[in-house]
């Protein structure tokens, strides 16, 4: 359930950004996947689409890049870089 926990936390942050900007929907999400987070871009996209279903983030474009540095302090994390809203 590691992925589910990560997705719920990430989705909460994304929707908080949308609410703070009084946006009706999330257009795109940019994330950095830590080298030890156990997800690649396709795996992330799959879990994100399921977590975002029925929310303002449903259908958002996902831009995920994998960080290869296993020594980075955020190597086990999914780091939200930016959120585009409308």
N, CA, C and O atoms as CSV, one atom per row, in Angstrom:
chain,resi,resn,atom,element,x,y,z
A,1,UNK,N,N,0.805,-1.213,0.000
A,1,UNK,CA,C,0.000,0.000,0.000
A,1,UNK,C,C,0.844,1.271,0.000
A,1,UNK,O,O,0.329,2.370,0.210
A,2,UNK,N,N,2.126,1.114,-0.234
A,2,UNK,CA,C,3.027,2.260,-0.291
A,2,UNK,C,C,2.538,3.275,-1.324
A,2,UNK,O,O,2.501,4.474,-1.050
A,3,UNK,N,N,2.164,2.794,-2.508
A,3,UNK,CA,C,1.712,3.685,-3.575
A,3,UNK,C,C,0.442,4.428,-3.186
A,3,UNK,O,O,0.318,5.625,-3.442
A,4,UNK,N,N,-0.497,3.728,-2.572
A,4,UNK,CA,C,-1.764,4.364,-2.187
A,4,UNK,C,C,-1.531,5.493,-1.197
A,4,UNK,O,O,-2.133,6.560,-1.315
A,5,UNK,N,N,-0.674,5.265,-0.239
A,5,UNK,CA,C,-0.352,6.290,0.752
A,5,UNK,C,C,0.317,7.495,0.100
A,5,UNK,O,O,-0.043,8.638,0.380
A,6,UNK,N,N,1.294,7.235,-0.772
A,6,UNK,CA,C,1.961,8.322,-1.490
A,6,UNK,C,C,0.967,9.124,-2.323
A,6,UNK,O,O,0.999,10.355,-2.322
A,7,UNK,N,N,0.083,8.421,-3.036
A,7,UNK,CA,C,-0.877,9.098,-3.909
A,7,UNK,C,C,-1.859,9.953,-3.116
A,7,UNK,O,O,-2.165,11.076,-3.517
A,8,UNK,N,N,-2.348,9.441,-2.012
A,8,UNK,CA,C,-3.306,10.210,-1.224
A,8,UNK,C,C,-2.664,11.486,-0.684
A,8,UNK,O,O,-3.284,12.550,-0.698
A,9,UNK,N,N,-1.435,11.382,-0.214
A,9,UNK,CA,C,-0.726,12.553,0.294
A,9,UNK,C,C,-0.465,13.552,-0.824
A,9,UNK,O,O,-0.682,14.752,-0.655
A,10,UNK,N,N,-0.003,13.062,-1.956
A,10,UNK,CA,C,0.272,13.924,-3.090
A,10,UNK,C,C,-1.003,14.587,-3.610
A,10,UNK,O,O,-1.011,15.786,-3.889
A,11,UNK,N,N,-2.064,13.820,-3.739
A,11,UNK,CA,C,-3.321,14.364,-4.237
A,11,UNK,C,C,-3.866,15.435,-3.292
A,11,UNK,O,O,-4.424,16.436,-3.743
A,12,UNK,N,N,-3.707,15.230,-1.992
A,12,UNK,CA,C,-4.136,16.244,-1.019
A,12,UNK,C,C,-3.386,17.552,-1.268
A,12,UNK,O,O,-3.993,18.623,-1.266
A,13,UNK,N,N,-2.084,17.473,-1.479
A,13,UNK,CA,C,-1.283,18.670,-1.742
A,13,UNK,C,C,-1.716,19.346,-3.038
A,13,UNK,O,O,-1.829,20.570,-3.094
A,14,UNK,N,N,-1.957,18.558,-4.072
A,14,UNK,CA,C,-2.369,19.108,-5.367
A,14,UNK,C,C,-3.719,19.815,-5.248
A,14,UNK,O,O,-3.889,20.924,-5.756
A,15,UNK,N,N,-4.659,19.184,-4.589
A,15,UNK,CA,C,-5.987,19.789,-4.446
A,15,UNK,C,C,-5.947,21.010,-3.530
A,15,UNK,O,O,-6.735,21.939,-3.706
A,16,UNK,N,N,-5.049,21.020,-2.565
A,16,UNK,CA,C,-4.854,22.216,-1.732
A,16,UNK,C,C,-4.384,23.394,-2.575
A,16,UNK,O,O,-4.840,24.520,-2.377
A,17,UNK,N,N,-3.478,23.142,-3.513
A,17,UNK,CA,C,-3.003,24.188,-4.423
A,17,UNK,C,C,-4.166,24.703,-5.263
A,17,UNK,O,O,-4.333,25.913,-5.415
A,18,UNK,N,N,-4.962,23.801,-5.804
A,18,UNK,CA,C,-6.103,24.199,-6.633
A,18,UNK,C,C,-7.091,25.049,-5.831
A,18,UNK,O,O,-7.570,26.075,-6.314
A,19,UNK,N,N,-7.391,24.618,-4.610
A,19,UNK,CA,C,-8.313,25.397,-3.763
A,19,UNK,C,C,-7.740,26.764,-3.432
A,19,UNK,O,O,-8.456,27.764,-3.493
A,20,UNK,N,N,-6.470,26.826,-3.085
A,20,UNK,CA,C,-5.837,28.099,-2.727
A,20,UNK,C,C,-5.867,29.083,-3.896
A,20,UNK,O,O,-5.936,30.295,-3.693
A,21,UNK,N,N,-5.817,28.558,-5.112
A,21,UNK,CA,C,-5.853,29.416,-6.294
A,21,UNK,C,C,-7.264,29.572,-6.855
A,21,UNK,O,O,-7.465,30.153,-7.922
A,22,UNK,N,N,-8.242,29.038,-6.110
A,22,UNK,CA,C,-9.652,29.099,-6.526
A,22,UNK,C,C,-9.847,28.562,-7.942
A,22,UNK,O,O,-10.601,29.129,-8.733
A,23,UNK,N,N,-9.166,27.476,-8.249
A,23,UNK,CA,C,-9.224,26.865,-9.574
A,23,UNK,C,C,-10.297,25.788,-9.614
A,23,UNK,O,O,-10.588,25.146,-8.605
A,24,UNK,N,N,-10.872,25.603,-10.774
A,24,UNK,CA,C,-11.898,24.574,-10.924
A,24,UNK,C,C,-11.316,23.227,-11.313
A,24,UNK,O,O,-11.941,22.187,-11.103
A,25,UNK,N,N,-10.100,23.250,-11.888
A,25,UNK,CA,C,-9.496,21.974,-12.250
A,25,UNK,C,C,-7.974,22.086,-12.291
A,25,UNK,O,O,-7.402,23.167,-12.423
A,26,UNK,N,N,-7.358,20.933,-12.175
A,26,UNK,CA,C,-5.911,20.819,-12.286
A,26,UNK,C,C,-5.597,20.423,-13.723
A,26,UNK,O,O,-6.108,19.419,-14.220
A,27,UNK,N,N,-4.773,21.197,-14.377
A,27,UNK,CA,C,-4.437,20.978,-15.776
A,27,UNK,C,C,-3.234,20.042,-15.911
A,27,UNK,O,O,-3.231,19.149,-16.758
A,28,UNK,N,N,-2.220,20.247,-15.077
A,28,UNK,CA,C,-1.003,19.434,-15.159
A,28,UNK,C,C,-0.322,19.351,-13.806
A,28,UNK,O,O,-0.434,20.246,-12.968
A,29,UNK,N,N,0.380,18.259,-13.623
A,29,UNK,CA,C,1.129,18.014,-12.397
A,29,UNK,C,C,2.546,17.609,-12.802
A,29,UNK,O,O,2.734,16.741,-13.654
A,30,UNK,N,N,3.531,18.244,-12.187
A,30,UNK,CA,C,4.936,17.934,-12.442
A,30,UNK,C,C,5.518,17.349,-11.158
A,30,UNK,O,O,5.483,17.987,-10.106
A,31,UNK,N,N,6.050,16.137,-11.250
A,31,UNK,CA,C,6.627,15.480,-10.083
A,31,UNK,C,C,8.004,14.919,-10.408
A,31,UNK,O,O,8.327,14.622,-11.558
A,32,UNK,N,N,8.804,14.786,-9.351
A,32,UNK,CA,C,10.086,14.099,-9.453
A,32,UNK,C,C,9.974,12.836,-8.617
A,32,UNK,O,O,9.622,12.892,-7.439
A,33,UNK,N,N,10.270,11.713,-9.220
A,33,UNK,CA,C,10.197,10.424,-8.544
A,33,UNK,C,C,11.578,10.062,-8.028
A,33,UNK,O,O,12.530,9.946,-8.799
A,34,UNK,N,N,11.678,9.887,-6.729
A,34,UNK,CA,C,12.952,9.515,-6.138
A,34,UNK,C,C,13.405,8.150,-6.632
A,34,UNK,O,O,12.584,7.288,-6.948
A,35,UNK,N,N,14.705,7.963,-6.694
A,35,UNK,CA,C,15.285,6.720,-7.210
A,35,UNK,C,C,14.838,5.501,-6.409
A,35,UNK,O,O,14.843,4.388,-6.936
A,36,UNK,N,N,14.458,5.686,-5.165
A,36,UNK,CA,C,14.059,4.568,-4.312
A,36,UNK,C,C,12.567,4.569,-3.979
A,36,UNK,O,O,12.149,3.914,-3.023
A,37,UNK,N,N,11.770,5.288,-4.746
A,37,UNK,CA,C,10.328,5.355,-4.448
A,37,UNK,C,C,9.562,4.161,-5.019
A,37,UNK,O,O,8.362,4.027,-4.780
A,38,UNK,N,N,10.237,3.302,-5.765
A,38,UNK,CA,C,9.657,2.068,-6.307
A,38,UNK,C,C,8.592,2.314,-7.369
A,38,UNK,O,O,7.693,1.493,-7.552
A,39,UNK,N,N,8.689,3.439,-8.067
A,39,UNK,CA,C,7.762,3.719,-9.160
A,39,UNK,C,C,8.517,4.331,-10.326
A,39,UNK,O,O,9.432,5.133,-10.142
A,40,UNK,N,N,8.118,3.938,-11.531
A,40,UNK,CA,C,8.598,4.650,-12.701
A,40,UNK,C,C,7.454,5.554,-13.161
A,40,UNK,O,O,6.392,5.568,-12.538
A,41,UNK,N,N,7.653,6.298,-14.227
A,41,UNK,CA,C,6.647,7.265,-14.678
A,41,UNK,C,C,5.321,6.602,-15.027
A,41,UNK,O,O,4.264,7.130,-14.684
A,42,UNK,N,N,5.356,5.459,-15.700
A,42,UNK,CA,C,4.111,4.779,-16.076
A,42,UNK,C,C,3.371,4.246,-14.857
A,42,UNK,O,O,2.147,4.351,-14.780
A,43,UNK,N,N,4.088,3.685,-13.921
A,43,UNK,CA,C,3.499,3.179,-12.684
A,43,UNK,C,C,2.870,4.335,-11.902
A,43,UNK,O,O,1.760,4.213,-11.385
A,44,UNK,N,N,3.585,5.446,-11.821
A,44,UNK,CA,C,3.061,6.627,-11.143
A,44,UNK,C,C,1.775,7.101,-11.819
A,44,UNK,O,O,0.769,7.352,-11.156
A,45,UNK,N,N,1.821,7.217,-13.132
A,45,UNK,CA,C,0.663,7.701,-13.895
A,45,UNK,C,C,-0.566,6.825,-13.638
A,45,UNK,O,O,-1.667,7.338,-13.438
A,46,UNK,N,N,-0.376,5.519,-13.645
A,46,UNK,CA,C,-1.471,4.583,-13.391
A,46,UNK,C,C,-2.099,4.838,-12.020
A,46,UNK,O,O,-3.319,4.966,-11.912
A,47,UNK,N,N,-1.291,4.911,-10.993
A,47,UNK,CA,C,-1.814,5.120,-9.640
A,47,UNK,C,C,-2.425,6.509,-9.477
A,47,UNK,O,O,-3.429,6.675,-8.784
A,48,UNK,N,N,-1.813,7.504,-10.118
A,48,UNK,CA,C,-2.360,8.854,-10.018
A,48,UNK,C,C,-3.741,8.928,-10.657
A,48,UNK,O,O,-4.656,9.514,-10.077
A,49,UNK,N,N,-3.907,8.349,-11.833
A,49,UNK,CA,C,-5.197,8.392,-12.524
A,49,UNK,C,C,-6.299,7.776,-11.673
A,49,UNK,O,O,-7.419,8.288,-11.646
A,50,UNK,N,N,-5.999,6.700,-10.989
A,50,UNK,CA,C,-6.998,6.070,-10.118
A,50,UNK,C,C,-7.290,6.919,-8.890
A,50,UNK,O,O,-8.446,7.047,-8.488
A,51,UNK,N,N,-6.268,7.495,-8.296
A,51,UNK,CA,C,-6.457,8.330,-7.101
A,51,UNK,C,C,-7.209,9.617,-7.438
A,51,UNK,O,O,-7.998,10.104,-6.628
A,52,UNK,N,N,-6.969,10.170,-8.627
A,52,UNK,CA,C,-7.550,11.456,-9.005
A,52,UNK,C,C,-8.970,11.346,-9.569
A,52,UNK,O,O,-9.642,12.362,-9.743
A,53,UNK,N,N,-9.423,10.150,-9.850
A,53,UNK,CA,C,-10.766,9.974,-10.430
A,53,UNK,C,C,-11.820,10.647,-9.562
A,53,UNK,O,O,-11.875,10.434,-8.351
A,54,UNK,N,N,-12.655,11.461,-10.198
A,54,UNK,CA,C,-13.734,12.135,-9.497
A,54,UNK,C,C,-13.313,13.398,-8.764
A,54,UNK,O,O,-14.124,13.993,-8.055
A,55,UNK,N,N,-12.060,13.823,-8.920
A,55,UNK,CA,C,-11.585,15.042,-8.270
A,55,UNK,C,C,-11.267,16.098,-9.325
A,55,UNK,O,O,-11.367,15.836,-10.524
A,56,UNK,N,N,-10.888,17.276,-8.878
A,56,UNK,CA,C,-10.494,18.347,-9.794
A,56,UNK,C,C,-9.216,18.008,-10.550
A,56,UNK,O,O,-8.882,18.674,-11.530
A,57,UNK,N,N,-8.500,16.980,-10.107
A,57,UNK,CA,C,-7.257,16.580,-10.769
A,57,UNK,C,C,-7.471,15.493,-11.825
A,57,UNK,O,O,-6.527,15.098,-12.510
A,58,UNK,N,N,-8.696,15.016,-11.956
A,58,UNK,CA,C,-8.965,13.984,-12.959
A,58,UNK,C,C,-8.642,14.516,-14.341
A,58,UNK,O,O,-9.064,15.614,-14.704
A,59,UNK,N,N,-7.893,13.741,-15.115
A,59,UNK,CA,C,-7.540,14.125,-16.476
A,59,UNK,C,C,-6.340,15.044,-16.587
A,59,UNK,O,O,-5.973,15.440,-17.693
A,60,UNK,N,N,-5.720,15.393,-15.470
A,60,UNK,CA,C,-4.549,16.271,-15.508
A,60,UNK,C,C,-3.404,15.582,-16.245
A,60,UNK,O,O,-3.215,14.371,-16.128
A,61,UNK,N,N,-2.657,16.355,-16.992
A,61,UNK,CA,C,-1.450,15.832,-17.648
A,61,UNK,C,C,-0.413,15.562,-16.562
A,61,UNK,O,O,-0.237,16.368,-15.649
A,62,UNK,N,N,0.260,14.444,-16.666
A,62,UNK,CA,C,1.263,14.059,-15.682
A,62,UNK,C,C,2.645,14.164,-16.315
A,62,UNK,O,O,2.911,13.558,-17.353
A,63,UNK,N,N,3.506,14.926,-15.690
A,63,UNK,CA,C,4.892,15.057,-16.128
A,63,UNK,C,C,5.750,14.534,-14.977
A,63,UNK,O,O,5.982,15.233,-13.990
A,64,UNK,N,N,6.210,13.304,-15.122
A,64,UNK,CA,C,6.994,12.665,-14.061
A,64,UNK,C,C,8.392,12.373,-14.571
A,64,UNK,O,O,8.574,11.806,-15.649
A,65,UNK,N,N,9.366,12.767,-13.784
A,65,UNK,CA,C,10.743,12.444,-14.154
A,65,UNK,C,C,11.384,11.676,-13.011
A,65,UNK,O,O,11.171,11.978,-11.837
A,66,UNK,N,N,12.155,10.701,-13.374
A,66,UNK,CA,C,12.806,9.837,-12.407
A,66,UNK,C,C,14.185,10.374,-12.070
A,66,UNK,O,O,14.996,10.632,-12.960
A,67,UNK,N,N,14.446,10.542,-10.781
A,67,UNK,CA,C,15.751,10.965,-10.291
A,67,UNK,C,C,16.577,9.704,-10.059
A,67,UNK,O,O,16.096,8.769,-9.419
A,68,UNK,N,N,17.775,9.659,-10.551
A,68,UNK,CA,C,18.591,8.452,-10.434
A,68,UNK,C,C,19.518,8.442,-9.224
A,68,UNK,O,O,20.213,7.451,-9.001
A,69,UNK,N,N,19.549,9.511,-8.440
A,69,UNK,CA,C,20.463,9.630,-7.304
A,69,UNK,C,C,19.916,8.902,-6.071
A,69,UNK,O,O,19.026,9.409,-5.387
A,70,UNK,N,N,20.447,7.728,-5.800
A,70,UNK,CA,C,19.957,6.964,-4.649
A,70,UNK,C,C,20.455,7.536,-3.322
A,70,UNK,O,O,19.987,7.121,-2.262
A,71,UNK,N,N,21.382,8.466,-3.364
A,71,UNK,CA,C,21.902,9.099,-2.147
A,71,UNK,C,C,21.143,10.388,-1.799
A,71,UNK,O,O,21.367,10.964,-0.734
A,72,UNK,N,N,20.269,10.832,-2.666
A,72,UNK,CA,C,19.527,12.070,-2.410
A,72,UNK,C,C,18.648,11.911,-1.172
A,72,UNK,O,O,18.105,10.831,-0.937
A,73,UNK,N,N,18.501,12.964,-0.384
A,73,UNK,CA,C,17.660,12.888,0.816
A,73,UNK,C,C,16.201,12.538,0.502
A,73,UNK,O,O,15.483,12.026,1.361
A,74,UNK,N,N,15.772,12.813,-0.716
A,74,UNK,CA,C,14.388,12.542,-1.118
A,74,UNK,C,C,14.287,11.309,-2.017
A,74,UNK,O,O,13.317,11.166,-2.763
A,75,UNK,N,N,15.267,10.429,-1.954
A,75,UNK,CA,C,15.330,9.276,-2.862
A,75,UNK,C,C,14.123,8.345,-2.733
A,75,UNK,O,O,13.771,7.670,-3.700
A,76,UNK,N,N,13.492,8.294,-1.584
A,76,UNK,CA,C,12.340,7.406,-1.399
A,76,UNK,C,C,11.016,8.125,-1.601
A,76,UNK,O,O,9.956,7.527,-1.413
A,77,UNK,N,N,11.055,9.391,-1.979
A,77,UNK,CA,C,9.857,10.216,-2.041
A,77,UNK,C,C,9.398,10.514,-3.461
A,77,UNK,O,O,10.132,10.338,-4.433
A,78,UNK,N,N,8.162,10.968,-3.537
A,78,UNK,CA,C,7.634,11.580,-4.746
A,78,UNK,C,C,7.517,13.060,-4.415
A,78,UNK,O,O,6.786,13.445,-3.503
A,79,UNK,N,N,8.233,13.880,-5.154
A,79,UNK,CA,C,8.318,15.303,-4.850
A,79,UNK,C,C,7.461,16.094,-5.839
A,79,UNK,O,O,7.675,16.025,-7.049
A,80,UNK,N,N,6.517,16.824,-5.328
A,80,UNK,CA,C,5.656,17.674,-6.154
A,80,UNK,C,C,6.425,18.923,-6.535
A,80,UNK,O,O,6.763,19.739,-5.677
A,81,UNK,N,N,6.701,19.073,-7.818
A,81,UNK,CA,C,7.457,20.230,-8.286
A,81,UNK,C,C,6.561,21.408,-8.628
A,81,UNK,O,O,6.868,22.545,-8.270
A,82,UNK,N,N,5.446,21.144,-9.323
A,82,UNK,CA,C,4.525,22.234,-9.645
A,82,UNK,C,C,3.159,21.679,-10.049
A,82,UNK,O,O,3.006,20.513,-10.415
A,83,UNK,N,N,2.181,22.575,-9.961
A,83,UNK,CA,C,0.799,22.244,-10.317
A,83,UNK,C,C,0.285,23.369,-11.208
A,83,UNK,O,O,0.402,24.543,-10.859
A,84,UNK,N,N,-0.280,23.014,-12.347
A,84,UNK,CA,C,-0.908,23.991,-13.233
A,84,UNK,C,C,-2.417,23.843,-13.100
A,84,UNK,O,O,-2.949,22.735,-13.174
A,85,UNK,N,N,-3.104,24.963,-12.903
A,85,UNK,CA,C,-4.548,24.921,-12.692
A,85,UNK,C,C,-5.274,25.871,-13.654
A,85,UNK,O,O,-4.667,26.750,-14.266
A,86,UNK,N,N,-6.571,25.667,-13.765
A,86,UNK,CA,C,-7.397,26.546,-14.589
A,86,UNK,C,C,-8.653,26.890,-13.813
A,86,UNK,O,O,-9.506,27.624,-14.311
